[in-house]
Structures are given as structure tokens and as C-alpha cells.
Amino acid sequence: MISFDRQIIYLTNRRNKNTNIYKLFIIFLLFSNNSLFCQNLIPNGGFEQYSSCPVFFGDFNKVISWLNPNIGTPDYYHQCAGTNVGIPSNWGGYQIAHSGSAYVGLTLREGFNFREYIQIQFTSTLIRDTCYHFKMYINLANKCNKATDEIGVYFSSTLISSNNSSILPLTPQLNNKTGYITDTLNWTLVTGDYLSNGNENYLIIGNFKNDSATSLVSVNSQGQDITYYYIDDVSMFKIKNCSVGINKLDKNMKFTVGPNPFLHHIIFTVPEADQIEVSLLDISGYKIVKQNSSTQ
């Protein structure tokens, strides 16, 4: 049980409390009317705006605002196009757009470390110590024989450009947490919160791991040896507070937790916030207790 007394939280462990002493691992989230701001910082996030209809594979350069950070060949699909790059039918199978009339596709694994990425410049530079909520929808192409969970987002202050089609040597700040994305019928939401370091102007989407580090699962024994996904409705909004771990809290935020380790009771002294969520896990990752409450 967690109880709140203004700025002090008392937590009582009622699971095997006579036998277990718990070390503390905390997921500590502070919220303050965490409503989304209105402006999508991703221009043309639905890929609806184009210079001309795609005709061939690799016509990604016809999508307005979006860029290719290496010499891989991401693809552009639109209802105005022919069979190979059309919607809903195209070389990868059959898939309607998540919304509108268009989406793009990129290879997350093929051959030896072949990778495709897509890059976009924000409508405005990210602000230091400000939270942003990112989301996109992705879908596995029908013809793939394997699916992966390795898709990430890298935030950069400068334009990224590579003269090869291999892995970009970057570490993404956001990674897919939904597990293997195997659905070829429905669109899967990939989302995350990002606390800006300041001055980020671009993001890149793709697989930043090499072949040996890329987790795969077989989905179609008759499929082509490729892991390829459609992407639609990319967006990012400024939000008031991030859902992040304790190591990403504001450095000026003061709080205390103790005792640690504890047997029956733990006390949190926390700053003022409209709402507090506390999750307590044991060393094996078992969630002992979770509670939302107001400090008011």
C-alpha cells in the first residue's frame, strides 16, 4: 500500500513481508497536467505531400521534406502509383495506409548489414530539458520471412549523411519496446518520450544494430529473406513531463527514499506535483505495488 501525506509517501509491502527484505528499484514518474501541445514537429508525417507519384522502387526522394541519410533505397508508396509501389497492393503484399493515401517502407535487415533509414528535420529546434512524445505506426510486409523488434529513433543536432548503405554508427535514444512486430494486417504503434539535450534538429528512423545483434523471429517460411516494414503517421509533440526513469528526473528536483533495503515500510519524500506514480519492483523484476495518487 502507498499512502500520501502532502509531500511524504508511505509504502507498505504486503507480499511475503515476514520473509523478504527488498532492495529498491524505482520507476518514479511525475506528472503535471501532461496534456499534449498542439504542434506536430514532424512535417509531412503521413507522407501525403509529394513532388510526383512514385513509379519505381527507391522513389523516396519524391516525398516532400523527408531525406535519406545513407545510400540505401527506402521506398515511397501511394494510391496514385502502379502495382509495385501502389496502395493497397505492392511488391510487399497488401496493406492499406494507416491514414490517408501514402506510406513509406524501409529495410531493417537484408544481405550483409544492408540498412535503409529515413530522416526528417523538425519544424523547430528542440529545447533543452523539454519533453517530447514521439510516435509512429509500422507494419511488416507480407513477403518477409523474418520479423524483428529492432527499430529505433536517433535525434541529431546536425544533418546525417553517409556514402554507403550499411549501418549508421549511431546509438538511438528511443527504441521499440513493443517486442517483435509480426503483424502484417494491422498497424503497430511504436512510441516513446524523449527528454531533449537541446539543439536537436533532426531525427532518423531505422535499425542501428548490426546483423549479429539484430533479434529476429521467423514468420513466413515461404517468404523472401528480408525484414521490411511500412511506416506511416510519424509525429512528435512537446509535452509537459516525460514518462522516464528516475535517472532522467530534473537534476534540480529534490526527493528522498528510505530506508533501503527495507522490510515492511518505505518512505518517499517528493517535490510538489499534481500527480505521482510510484512502482516498486523486487530484484527479479516482479512488480510488488503500483499506485497513482495526488499529493494535494
N, C-alpha and C positions, 0 to 999 in steps of 0.2 A: 504494500500500500504506500502511496505517496500522498502526503498531506501538505498543504500550503499555509503558511502564516506570514502574510505580507511577502518579505523577500527571503524567507527561510523555507526550504523544502525538507520534510522528514520522510524518509523512505524506510519501510519495514519489509524485510524479506520473510515471506511466509512459506517458502519452499524448502523443506528439509532443514529448518532453521536450527535444529538441535545438533546437527551433524556436520554442516558445511560452513567453512569460513571462506568468503568470497573476496578475491582481488577484484579491482574495479576496472571495467571498460565501459566508457560512457559515450553515448551518442546524444549530444546536447544541442537542441535546436531552439532558437529564439525567434519569435515572430512578432511583427508589429504591423497589423493590417496588411498582410502580404499580398495585396492586390497587384495585378499586372498593370504596368503602364501601357499606353495605347500604341506606341510607335514600334513597328517591326523594323529592326535594324538590318534585316536581310532584304535587299532589293530583289524583286522578281523571284521570291522564294518558291513560287509554284511553277516557275519556268514557262509561264504563259506568253511572255513577251519574247519575240524572236525577230531576226532580221529577214529570214525567209524560211520556208518549210524545209525540214531535213529531207535529204534524198539518199544519202549514203551513211554507212556506219562511220562513226567518228565526227559527225557534223555538230559536235558540241559547241563549236565556235559560233554557231548561229543563235545561241541563247544569249540574250542581252544581259549584260552586267557580269555574267559568270566567266571564270578564267580556268585555264588548265595549267597547273603548276609544274608538270613534267611533260614528257613527250608521249605518254600513254594516250589512248584514244577513247575517252568517255563518249557515250552516245546520247543523242537527243531524240526523243520520241514525241510525236504529235499526231492528232487526228487528221491533220491535213496531209500527212505523208503517206507513202506507199507501204507495201506489205512488210518490208524488212525493218523499217523504223516507224511503223504506224502504231495506232492505238485504236482498238484493244489488241489486235493481232500484230505480232512482230516476230523476229527471229528467235526470241527467248521463250515464246509461248503466247499466252493470252492474259492480259491484265488491263483492266480499266484504270484510269487515273484516280488517285485519292480524291482529287477535286479538279475541276477544270478540264483541260484538253491536252495536257502535256505532263511529262516527267522525264528524268534523265536516268541513265544506267551506267554503272561502272564495275570494273573487275576488281575484286578484292583478293583473288588468287588465281593464277594461271601460269603454266610453264614453270620457269625458274625465277622466282621473286619478281614476276611481272606485276605491276600495280598501276591502277588508274585512280586519280584524285580529281576533286573539283574544288575551286577556290572562289571566294567572294569578298569584296570589300564592303565593310559596314557603311551605312549611311552617315554615321558619325563615329568618331574615335571613342573607345570605351574609357570610362572614368575610373581612376584608381579607387580601390576598396568599395566598389559598387557591384551589386549582384545582378546577374543576367540569367534568364531562363531560356535555355536552348531546347528546340525540339525539331524532329523531322520524322517522316514516315518512310519505311523501307519495305521492300517485298522481294523475295527470292524468285528469280526467273525459273520457269518450269523445266528448262532443259539442263539445269545444273545437276551434277551428280553429288555434290557436297555443299553443305551449308557451314557457316561459321558464326562466331559471336564477336569476331574481331573487326569492329568498325569504331573509329574514334574521331574526335574533333580537335584540331590544333589551332590555337589562337596566336597570331603573329602581329608584331608592330610593323613589319615590312612585307612587301610582296615576295613570295617564294617562287623561285624559278629553277628548274633542273633540266639538264640537257640529256637525260636518259629516261628510261621507262621503268626503272627499278624503284626500290623503297626509298621514300624520303626519310632522311636521318633526323627525324623529329619525334618528340615524345608528346602525344596528345594529352591535353588537360582534362578532356572528357572522354569517357569510354562507355560503350554499350554495357548496360547492366541487366538486360532482359534475358540473357542466355543465348543459346543458339537460335538464330532466326531462320526457321524452316518453313514458314507459311508462304505458300505460293498463291493462295487465294485472297487472303485479307492483308491489309497493310498493318505493319507493326510499328508502334510508336517507340521511338528512341529519344530520351530526354535527359536533361541534367542541368544543374545550376552551376554557374561559374562566377567566382569572385575575382574581379579584374585586378591585375597588377598595374594597370594604367597604360595608355598609349597603344593598345591593340587596335589594329585597323582591318585585319583580315582573319578569315577562318578557312581551314582546309578540312575536307571530309574524305576519309579513306581508311585503309588498313596500313598501319605503320609498323607492323611486325613482319619479320622475315618468315619464310615458309616453315622452318622448323619450329618457330614459336607460335604459328597460327593454328589455333584449335579448329578441327574440322569434324563434321559428322556426316555420314553417308545418308542421302535422302532419295536417290534415284539411281539404281544400278544400271539403267539403260541411258543415263544422261551423259552429257558432254563433260569432260574433265575441266571444269571451270567453276568458280564461285563468283556469281554475278548478281548484283542487286539493282532494282529500280529504286529511285529516290524521288520523293515529292513533298511539297509543302514544308520547306525549311523555314524556320522562324526563330527569332531571338528577341526577347523583350527585357527591358530593365525592370527589376523588381526591387522591393524594399529590403528584403532579407533573404539570404540563401539558406537552403536546407543542406548544411555542411557539417562536417565533423568538428570535434572540439578543437582540433589543431588549426582550424580556419576561422575561429571566432575573432572578432575585433581585438587587436592587441591591447587596446585601452579598456576592454571590458574586464571588470574585476569580479571574481567569484571564488568560493572555497568549497571543497568537498572533503568530507572526512567522517569517521576515521577510515583509513584504507591500509590493510584489509579490515573487513568488518564481519561481525557475526549476525546480528539481528537488525541493526539500525544504521542508516547512513543519512547525513545531513548535508543538504546543498544550500549554500548562501549565494544568491544570484542577484544580478542587477535588475532594475525595473524593466519590465517588458509586458506587452499586452497579453501574451500567451507564452507558456513554456511547455515544451515536450521533453520528457526525460525517459530514456530507455536504458535499462540495466541488463547487461548480459554477463553470464558466467564465463570462465576461461575457455570453455568448449564452444562458445557462441550461442548457447541456449538463452533465449530471452526470458529473464525472470519476471520482469514487470515493465510496463509502459503506461504512461498516463499523461494526458493533456490537462492543464488547468490554468486558471488565471491567478496572477499574483496580486490582483487588486482586492 
